[in-house]
Amino acid sequence: MNIKDCKAIVTGGASGLGEACVRNFIEAGAQVAILDRDSARGEKLAAELGGNAVFAEADITSEESVQRAIKRALDSFGSINTVINCAGIGDIGKMFSKKGPLPLATFNRVVQVNLIGTFNVLRLAVAEMVNNDQNENGEKGVIINTASIAGFDGQIGQPAYAASKAAVIGLTLPLARECADYGIRVMTIAPGIFKTPMMAAVPQAAVDAIRKTIPFPSRFGNPDEYAVLAMHIVENPYLNGEVIRLDGAVRMAPR
């Protein structure tokens, strides 16, 4: 699929990795619906990028909210053929600490957003994408989910986050196998440590220490690098059912 033919929805599209995808896809000629809970940032970004971008406020954990957002994209573009799931949260907390056991509500919230929210968007988007006409490669659509290296190398204090991202990794192959019948490819990117709003609150001393653990390039990833990979996935029809680590060869230590 050519990027200029994309009619995409991007969750978490108002900031971080999602915003980078929105900007890069729009610049390449795609049409993009920005799905995010932050209406102020989302509306501002859509206005900045012009007519090929629309904003739809969405809570990915809500069926009704996602249905409304997808309808907004369909009303604007006529169809959707690309989904990029970037929405997520990174709450941390040890299973047991001086404060006692990790509140179950904390674990539930992370899994609800990162896993259930991702699946909610997928199931509702695929229900629309199956109606698309096939392109010359027999494709009707492409799905790109966002996991994390924490899904492979989860650290102490990340049980909820690591479990939720490992589950997104686990979704990849079964969904790719199912969606093959529909002409839809399913891929997952597992980013390492990126310069996103999620990292903004980390103290500089910790940032410097983390950077030294990344073999090469010894720095945090740029959101544009995620977007470039997402664009390649869209345009390479033989990429399917795989998880790609995008991490500078880092392997996370236990803590």
C-alpha positions, 0 to 999 in steps of 0.5 A, spaced: 500 500 500 502 506 498 502 511 503 498 516 499 493 511 499 492 510 506 486 512 510 488 511 517 486 512 524 492 513 529 490 512 537 494 516 541 495 521 535 495 527 539 502 526 542 509 522 542 509 516 537 502 517 535 503 524 533 509 523 529 506 518 525 500 523 524 505 528 521 509 523 517 503 520 514 500 527 512 506 529 509 506 523 505 499 524 502 495 520 507 488 522 510 489 521 518 484 521 523 487 523 530 484 519 536 486 521 542 483 523 549 486 530 549 481 534 545 485 541 545 492 538 543 488 533 538 484 539 535 490 544 534 494 538 531 488 537 526 488 544 524 495 545 523 495 539 518 489 541 514 484 538 510 487 531 510 487 531 518 481 530 522 480 529 530 476 525 534 476 525 541 476 517 543 477 513 549 479 507 547 477 503 552 469 505 550 466 501 545 461 507 544 467 512 544 471 508 539 465 507 534 463 514 534 471 516 532 471 511 527 464 514 524 468 520 524 473 517 520 468 514 515 464 520 514 471 524 512 474 519 508 469 514 506 473 508 508 479 506 513 485 502 511 490 503 516 490 503 523 496 505 528 495 503 535 499 508 539 495 510 545 497 507 552 499 508 559 505 506 563 503 506 570 509 503 574 509 499 581 512 493 584 507 487 586 509 488 593 512 494 597 512 498 603 505 500 602 503 493 601 500 489 595 499 493 588 492 496 588 488 491 583 485 497 580 492 500 578 493 493 574 487 493 571 487 500 569 494 499 565 491 492 562 484 495 560 488 501 556 494 497 553 491 491 552 483 491 552 483 498 549 488 496 543 483 490 542 477 494 542 480 499 536 482 493 532 475 489 532 471 495 531 476 497 525 477 490 522 469 490 521 469 496 517 476 494 513 473 488 511 468 492 506 474 495 502 476 493 495 482 489 495 488 493 492 493 489 487 496 485 492 490 483 495 490 487 501 484 491 504 488 494 510 494 494 515 494 494 522 500 496 526 500 495 534 505 498 539 508 493 544 514 495 548 521 492 549 518 491 556 514 486 553 520 482 553 525 485 558 520 487 563 523 490 569 522 490 577 516 495 578 513 494 571 508 488 572 502 491 569 505 494 564 510 489 562 504 484 562 500 488 558 505 489 552 507 482 552 499 481 551 499 485 545 505 481 542 501 475 543 495 478 539 500 479 533 500 472 530 493 469 531 490 476 529 495 476 523 493 469 521 485 470 522 486 477 518 489 473 512 482 471 510 480 478 510 486 481 506 489 485 512 496 485 515 497 485 522 504 487 525 507 490 532 512 495 533 516 494 540 519 500 541 525 501 546 526 508 550 523 514 546 523 521 547 516 521 548 511 525 554 511 519 558 519 520 559 518 527 560 518 526 568 524 522 569 529 526 572 535 528 568 540 523 572 536 517 571 535 519 563 543 519 563 544 513 566 539 509 562 542 512 555 548 509 557 545 502 557 543 503 550 549 500 545 548 504 539 546 509 537 547 511 545 541 515 545 533 515 546 529 514 540 526 519 536 518 519 535 520 520 527 524 513 527 517 510 529 513 513 524 518 511 519 518 504 521 510 504 521 511 507 514 515 502 511 510 496 514 505 499 510 508 499 504 512 492 504 506 487 503 510 481 505 511 484 513 505 480 516 505 477 523 511 479 526 514 484 532 519 488 530 524 491 536 526 498 535 531 499 541 538 500 539 540 493 541 538 495 548 536 489 553 533 492 559 536 490 566 532 487 572 531 494 575 
